[in-house]
Amino acid sequence: MGFRANDFASSAGLQYDKSAHTFWGDLAGYPVLIRDLSSRNTLLFQLTAKPAAEEPRQSVLEAWQMSRSGVSNLEYANNRLSCVLSIPKKEPYENLARTIAELVALARDHQLTACCAGCGAEYGYEPVLLDESPATLCAACQSRVRDNMDQLEADAAEIRPNITGNAVGIVLGTVVVFVLTWVVLKMGYLSYLTGYAGLLVGLMLMKKLGKKVTLPAGIIAIVLCIAAACAATLHSFSAEFAEFNQENLSNAEDFCKSYEEAQESLLEMDDDEISALEKETGENYTVMLNKMRSRYETCKLIRDNQTTGDCFRSFKTLLNNEAYESAKPEFVKSIIWAFATIILGGAVTLPSILRESKGKHTLRVLR
């Protein structure tokens, strides 16, 4: 059974914002925020409070951490006590709630005072999401953050995209997709993430070289990366077909020659000759002729497509021939993965890059 966020929130005395995957609340007078990473079997804990005098020493925190199971990366910095909590398999909600209560007690034992993460104000703070990252801020700090966000958006609006830089980023990203996909397929593996990796490289280069990524440029990058991944897949399979054809060239040429020499006499046979042939071979004349013709077509393909370029140009015909059809499932799977990873990767990555290019940031109070 999976981790049930609402059950944990109820057990720990917290509220849960499903859209932000964040637990929040006030525990013993301390503002607590927890990011839900249960898909990775972890939670990210943070408590905002300032020291009365000295900050808690890291050695003391490490000793405390060693005495508890499921707690890691415990540290105190910038008015924030934070750690990573592993979700236990047995009684996860009760055990996590107990650990969180102990962390709150740790803050109290070190005489930490609940406060705003920005200015240290002891009153008027509330839980917020800053670009989907949880924080504890007072009204004055929220106002300053919003002013900064407005200024960043205004500054970004003044920036004009460098078309040449965007073009270079798109081209380099496309090249990376092609090379990575080709190399991985050459090694005998499916290119599960090469398309997305290349797209990410392209988008990062567009952002760096083009100063500003636009939606049309991002869409062009996605389309060209898909084309590059498909081209690399076609090239890789074409190379395999060419190697197969070269290995079977001699037999294919011999059969083509024999068939072409015998074809006319086979077609001109009378009924008696056909009956004698069927008796000798034990096979229907028409069936036998169709089999020979089918094999001849295959041998012609082998004979006439000896290079990667030949196979690339005749790829559809080759793939539909019975001699190569065993490669079709792997080819289709590779193409589907190329489309899926690049499109999904673009859908996840591009919006955040576009928002950043526009200087857009969000600040939302958790209610």
N, C-alpha and C positions, 0 to 999 in steps of 0.2 A: 504494500500500500504506500502511495506517495506521501510526501510531506504536505499536510493540510494547514495552510497559512492561518486560516481563521481559528482553528483549534489551538494553534500555538499562541496567537495573539490573545485569545481568551485566557489561556493558562498563564501567560506572562504579564497580563494586565496592560496590554498595549492595544493600539488601534492599527488597522492595516489599510494601506492605500494600494489597491490591486493594480491600478494602472502604472504606478511607480515602483511596484514590488518593494515597498518600504513599510516597515513597522515603526511606529512612533508613539511617544507618550511620556508621561512624567512619573518616574519611579522614585519614591522617597525624596521628592523635591529636586531630582536631577532630570534634565531633558535627555532622553535616550532615543537614538535613531538606529535602526537595523536594516541593512539591505538584504533582501531575500535572494540568495543565490542557491536555493535548494536544489536546482538542477545540477549543480556541482557539489551538492552535499555540504554546503557551507553557508554561514551567515556572517555579514560584516557588521560588527558592533561598534558604536561610538557614543560617548557620553561627553557633553560639553561642560567644562567647569574649570575655573582658574584656581591656582594654589594660593593659600593664605600667606605663605612665605616662600619656601623652597619647593621646587617641583619634585614629584616622586622620582627617586633614583631608578635608573634602568635596571640596575642589579637587583633591587628589591622587587621590581615588577617581574623580572625573569625568574626569581626564586618563587614568587607567588604562582606564576604560570606553570612552573615545573611541578607544583603540588596539585595541579588540577589536570584532568584529562579533557581533551577536546578543545583546549585553548592554545592559540599560537599567535605569534607576531604582536604580543601585548606591548604597547608603548604609550608614552604620554608626550605630546608635542602640540604647540600652538593651542593651548587650552582645550585639548581633546585627548581623552583616554580611549584608545581604540584597540581592537583585536579581531582575530578571525575565530569563529566558533564552528567546530565540526558538528554536524547533526548526528547524534548517537542513534544506533539501531534500536536499542531497547528504551522504551518510555521516553521518546525524544522530547516531547513537549514539557514534561515535568523536569527532566534533567536540564534542559536548556533554560527553563525559567529559574531553576535553582542556581545555575551558573551566572545568569544575568543578575540575580539578586546579590550574589557574592561580589560581582564586579561593582555594583552600586555601593555595597558595603566597603569595598576597597577604596572607592573615591571618598567616602565619608571618613574612613580611618585616616586618610591622608589630608583631611581637613580641606578638601576641594570645595569651592563654592560655585554653584550653578551660574552660568553666565552666557552672554552672547558670544559667539565664536569670533565675531568681527572686532568689537570694541571692548568686550569684557563687561558690559553693563549687566548688573545683577537682576534687573527687572525688565519686563516688557518684551522679552525674547519669545520666539515661537518657531516651530519646525517648518522649514521650507525646502523646496527642491530647486536647486540652481543648476540649470541644464541637466535635470534628472539626477543630480547628485545631492544627497540630503545634507542639510546644515541647520544650525540654530542661529537665527539672526534677530536682532531687535528692529523696531520700525525705522530708526534712523539709518541703520546699516542697509536695510532693504531699500530705502530711498536712495542712498548713495549708489548701491548696486544697479538700481534701475536707471539712474542718471548715466552711469558708465555704460550700461547696455545701449541706451539711446545714442550716446556719443559714438560708440563702436559701430552702430548701424549707420549713422550719418557718415562716418568716415569711410565705411565700406561702400556706400552708395557713390562716393566720389571716385572710387577706383574703377578704372576701365580695364576690361580683360585684355591681355596681350594675346592676340590671335595667333601669332607665330609661336609663342610659348605653349599655348594650348595644343596647337598642331603638332609640335615636337613631342609633347607629352603623350598625345594620342598615338602617334607613330611608334614611339619607343615602347609604350604599353602593349601595342599590337604585336610588335616584334618579340617582346618577352613572352606573351601568350603562345605565339607560334613555336618559339624555341623550347620553352618548358614542356609544352604538350608533346612535341616531337620527341624530345629526349626521353620523357617518361614512358611514352608508348614504345620507343625503341628498346627500353629496358624491360619491356614486357608487362608493364603495369597500366591500369586505367588512370586517366588523368582526372582524378576526382577534384582537385583544388587548383590545378595549374591555371585554369581560365580565370578564376577569381583572383589568384595571386598576381597574374599579369595585369588584370583590370585595376587592382589596387595600386600597383606600381604606376600605371598610366595616370590614374586620378591624382596620386600624390605629386607626380611630375607636373601635371597640368596646374595643380595648385601652386607649386613652387615656381615654375617657369612662366605660367600664364597669369600669375598674380590673383586671378579670379576665375573660378569655374562656373560656367553657365549651364543651364539645363540642356540646350541643344548640343553643346560640346560634350556633356556627359553622356547623352543618348548616342551620339556618334561614336564615342569611345566604347560603349557597350556593344553596339552593332558590329564595329570593326573587330573587337576582341572575339565575339562569337564567330565572325568570319574567319579570323586567324586560327582559332581552335579547330574549326571544321576543316580548314585547309591543311593544317598540320596532321589531322587525323586521316584525311584523304591521302596525303603524301606518304604517311607512314604505312598505311595499308597497301598503297600502290607499290611501295618499295618491296613489301613482302610478296605481293603478287608477282612482281618482276623476278624476284629471286626464285620463286616456285617455277615460273615459266622457263627461266634459264636452265634449271636443273632437269626439266622435262622436255627440252627442245628437241633432242635427238629422236626420242620416241614419237613425239608429235609430228616431226617432219616425215618420219618413215610411214606413219599411218596415213598422213595426208596424201603422200605420194601413192601408196597402195590403193587407197580409196578412190583417188582421182583416176587411176588407171583402170580400176575394176568397175567404176560407177556405170559407165556406158553399157558394158556387157551385162551387168546385173539388171539394169532397167529394160534391156531388150530380150530377156529370157522369156521363152514361151511357157505354156502351162506345164508341159511335160518336164521341162528343165527345172521349173519352180518346184514341182512335186518331188523330183529327185533330190533337189537341194534340201527341201524340208525334211525328207526322210533321212538324209545324211546327217543333218544338224539337229534334228528333233525340235526345231523351232519354226514358228510361223514366218513365212517369207516377209510379210509386211512389217511384222514386229521386228524382225532381224534387220530389215532395211532402215527402219526408223532408229534403231539403236546405233547402227553404223553411221547414219547421218548425224545423230546427236553427238556421237563421239568425234566425228569429223569436225563439227562446229567448235567443239571444245579444243581440239588439237589446232585448229586454225587460230583460235584466240591465243593459245600458247605460242604458236609460231609467230604471229603478227604483233605481239605485245611483249617485247624483250627488255624494254627499258622502263624505268619508273615513270618517265614522261608519257610513254605509250599507254601504260596501265592507268595513269591519272586521267588521260583523255577518254579511255574506254572503260572507266571505272564502273559505271552503272551496268554496262553489258556484262562485264566480268563478274560482278557481284551477283547477278541473276543467273549465272551459269552454275550447274551442279558441282563443278570442280572447285568452286570458290565459295559456295553457299555456307560452308561451315564457319566462315569468317563473318557472316552477316550479323549474328547476335552480338558479337563483340564490337563490331563497327557501330551498330545502332545504339548500343549501350554507351559507347564513347561519345557519340553525338548528343545523346540525351543529357549526359552528365555535363558536357560543355555548355549546352543551353541553360540547364538548370542552375549550375553553380555561378555562371556569369550573371544571369538575370537576377537570381536571388541575392547574389553578392552586391550587384548594383543597386537593387532595391533597398538593401540594408545600409550600404555605405554612402551612396550618392546624396540622399537627403541631408545627412549631417554635414557633408562637405559643402553643399549648396547653402545651408544655413550659416555655416562658418564664413563662406565667401560673402554672404550678405551682411555679416556682422550680427546675425540674429542669435539672441540668447533668451532663455526663459527663466522666470522666477515665479514659483507658485507656492502659496502657503498651504500646508497640509491642514485640512479641517476634519 
